Amino acid sequence: MSIIYTGAFSRSGGIYSAIQKQLKMVNLKLVKKIQVQFDPFHPNAVTARDFLFHISKPYVLETNLSCIVKTNVVCDRSEPQIKIDLGDSRTVKFLADNLTVLEILQQFNKHISSKVPKETISSPATAKIEGKKRKGRK
């Protein structure tokens, strides 16, 4: 008698692959400025520094070249916070004291990246190819 296998056939990629997946979905087109403020002596400052590291990657910043990423290092034992100024004069503020980088990126994608309108790419070359396909079908 054999035991029936119940479970996942493959392992999860882990926290790093989940962060990379969220970073691929980040779109900064609506963002004007990102301010990351932290106290280096605060016990949870690692989250804000890691977010700053991930958001400063070139392929993330290429989604909006006019986006400003500013770091404020303070020494007043304040909790880390991330302030995002949007183009339409709205502000989103993350208090990163009890959040992980993955949770911040998930909320960023949920509230900011999802608001970016989808672009349709149509070039003359693709229009020609589509025209030839239509003529062949008649």
N, C-alpha and C positions, 0 to 999 in steps of 0.2 A: 504494500500500500504506500503510495507516495503522498507527499504533502503538497497541497495546492499552493502555488506562489501567489501571494497577494502583496502588492507593493509596486513601487515605481521601478521601471526597467532601467532607468538611468538616473544618475545623481544630478542634483541641482548644480548649476555653475557657481553658486555661492554669492556672497555679497558683492564681490568685485564685478562679476558679470551682470548683476542686477543694476549696479551703479552705471556701468557702461551702456546698458540698454536704455536707462533713463536719460543719459547724456546724449545719446543719438537722437532722442526725441525733443531735446531742448531747442527752442527757437527764440531768438532774442529780437525779432523784428519789431515788437511793440515796446521794447525796453529802451529807455533813454539812459538810465544810470543805475548801477548796482553798487551799494555801499555796504561793506562788510566791516563791522565794528566788533572788536573783542579785546579783552584784557588777557595778556599772555599768562598771567598767574591764576586765572580762573580755572577751576578743575574741568569745565566743559568747553574750553576754548578750542579744543581739537576739532570739534564739529565745524565751527566757522572757518578754521584754517583749511580743513579738508575741502569744504565747499568752495572756498576761494581758489584752491589748487585746481579743482575739477572744472570750475566755470572759466578759468583762465586758459584752458587748452585752446590751441589755435583753431581747431575745427568747430568749436562752440562759438568763439568770437567772430568767425567768418560769417555767421548768420546775420550779424548786424555790425558793420565796421564802425558805425558812429556811436556804439554803446560804450559808456565809460565805466570802468571797473575801478572803484576807489577803496582803499583799505584805511581804516582808522584804528590805530593801536592806542588804546587808552590804559591808564594805570589807576583805575578807581574801583576795582573789584566789581564792575558791572557785568551783567550777563551778556553773552554774545548775541548779537542781533544782525539780521540781514535786511536791509531796506532796499526795495526795488521801486524806482520811479518809472512810471509808464509814460508813453508819449502823450496821452490824453489827460495829463495832470492828475492821475490817480497814483496812489502809493500802496504797495503791499509790504508788510513788515512781518518777518519771521523771527520769533524769539527762539533762538537755537539752544537754549539752555538744556532742555530735555528731549531734543530731537536728534535723530541720526542724519547723516548726509543723504542716505537713501530716502528717508521720509521728506526731507526738504526738497529734493529733486522731484519726487512724486507729486508733491503739492504745487511745485513750480510748474510742472507740466500740466497739471489739472486746471490751475487757475490762470496761467499766462500763456503757455505755448498752445493750448487748445483754442485760444481766441484768434490766432493768426489765420487769416483766410487762405484757403488752398489755392495754389497757382496752377493754371493750365498752361503748359508749354506748347506753343504751336509755331513752328518755323516753316519757311517756304519749302525746305527739303521734305519735311514730313507731310506737308500738304500735297506735294507732287506725288509722293508714294501712295498716299491714300486715294488720290484721284486715279492713278493707274489701277489700283485694286478695284475700284468701283467700276471702271470701264471694262475690266476683264470679267466681272460678274454678270454683266447684262446679257 
